[in-house]
Amino acid sequence: MIGQLKHRGPDGFGYHEGHGVALSHARLSVIDLATGDQPLCNEDGSVWVVFNGEIFNYIELRAELEALGHTFRTRSDTETLVHAYEEYGDLFVQRLNGQFAFALWDQLRNRLLLGRDRVGIRPLFYTRDQGRLLFASEVKALSPVLSRSLSLDHRGLAQIFTVWSTVGGRTVFEQISSLPPGHILAIEQGREVLSRYWDWTYPEVGLCVPSFEESAEQLRDLLIDAIRMQLRSDVPVAAYLSGGLDSSAIVSLIRSFTDTPMRTFSVTFDDPEFDEHAHQQAMVNYLGSEHTTVRCHRSDIGNIFARLVLHTESPILRTGPAPLLILSERVRSSGYKVVLTGEGADEVFGGYDIFKEARIRRFWARQPDSEGRAALLGKLYPYLKHSPVGNRAYSQSFFGQGLQDIDNPFYAHTPRWATTRRLWNFFSKDMRAALNGWDPLADLSAQLPAEFSSWHGLGRDQYVEVQTLMSGYLLSSQGDRVAMASSVEGRFPFLDHRVIEFANRLPANYKLRGLREKAVLRKALVGLLPEAVLRRVKQPYRSPDSESFFYQGRPLAFVDYLLSPQRIRESGYFEAGAVEKLMRKCAERKAIGFGDNMAFVGILSTMLVDELIVRGRSLGGIESLAAMAA
């Protein structure tokens, strides 16, 4: 099992076998290189832990526990877990500031406790099999000991083809569960108790808060402290620099308020529609960081895509993770194991276009016949070559879906999810029959908090966004999986839970002022960044999609094999005729819309999951089969 996770921890393996439990760990040495090996136990060996991630406040927590009489044998952050559990019981997780997934074994009680960080940065999967509970950081580590074959969960696949991710504890594999973010699972005497210890929450409208200016000052101080904590490491730390506000903010705060030398990395593209090199270089010149630029060509995306999906262990609808996998390889080859990124700022401070869309739609819904209000949609997407608001009639039809259904908890997401849901048309007849009458949003509806309806509209939109796209895709396929594939640990200061809780208490107009996103964050960074960066409109990270898999009108060999009518029919997930038509359209470079590109990447990545994980064929096997098909 642990051999499957060598990429996550190439610096050493550890094992512990006791009555009723076996634990193993693959170590990526970051803190306490000499004595921090795992599994690790308390003084008398009655509590054991294996742990993936970092506890950033371990120094403060250690001092607190030592004052209470606990004896430490290492300098690692891991050891704080066993002593904190001894002292505080299960509630010790509330004292952790970090990103983590752990398995803690209480030998005296024959009790297992699984835990995952508040926002789902680190993964943790588990399943029941022949009277055993199996758990691991990735599904591929479960495969060698399962008595059954892995198979795709049709409902999990349908959720991805609706909201981009599975929801809650569901995964894309049958009978394999994911521990949801902010939860612990206790197993004792045959009983399993799943409980939530933290959740995103937003105050009711009208709560008294500091002024906008005071809030910006407090936010700056909080971010500085979060960054200082996340710079704790016994190995050098690097940072990603995209040229946008968020990553630039992280690097600028490091430069201005710490003595950490800053090494930065970025990815650029040949296609100017996706490339941000000019903005990146301007920030490098401003910050004076030692910088590496990785040039990503379309062919690079096609060539690395199969390996990418082997690590994501999930179908994906865009190619965005592929360049980040290439970038993480460069980070690691340059001698770095830790990288800070700006991920999370858009979710926390209302930075996405979807939040602007929802604000316009709610304003428009008050006077649905108003042409002037509908025309505000034209202010969106200035960076897109094929903008959905380029045609006024189309944009009003698209964003007008469910316009007056403002009580719908998924109001902001309805138009986009309706578009993604059209991908179901590619499902086979048997798949559609199996899904008939089932609501892919049922799991999400069931986990909405009781107070959800009392939150302001932006808060509701943010909550849905973090429960779907962020935790299930951005922090997974585009975060943990592509970094850890290269044995690199990503850290996210904007997702420090104190930053999240502070931002969630702020009024909506501190974050989204008119159509100006992340207003309070921009204010907090005045004097630390160039005016051009502070004024720049959010440009989401994107990369070339279907065109990456064709050369001179012909599909790459592995694509030709996996999407062949015979292989499609054999898998049973998709309609062969519909996929064949899509292939022709993409080959002719006529797939210019989001829908076609999402369908192509989603179908191809699903077939790769089937090939590499369900059927267990190697990357080399795909290449040889592809060569035979070609």
Disulfide bonds with the S-S distance in Angstrom:
none
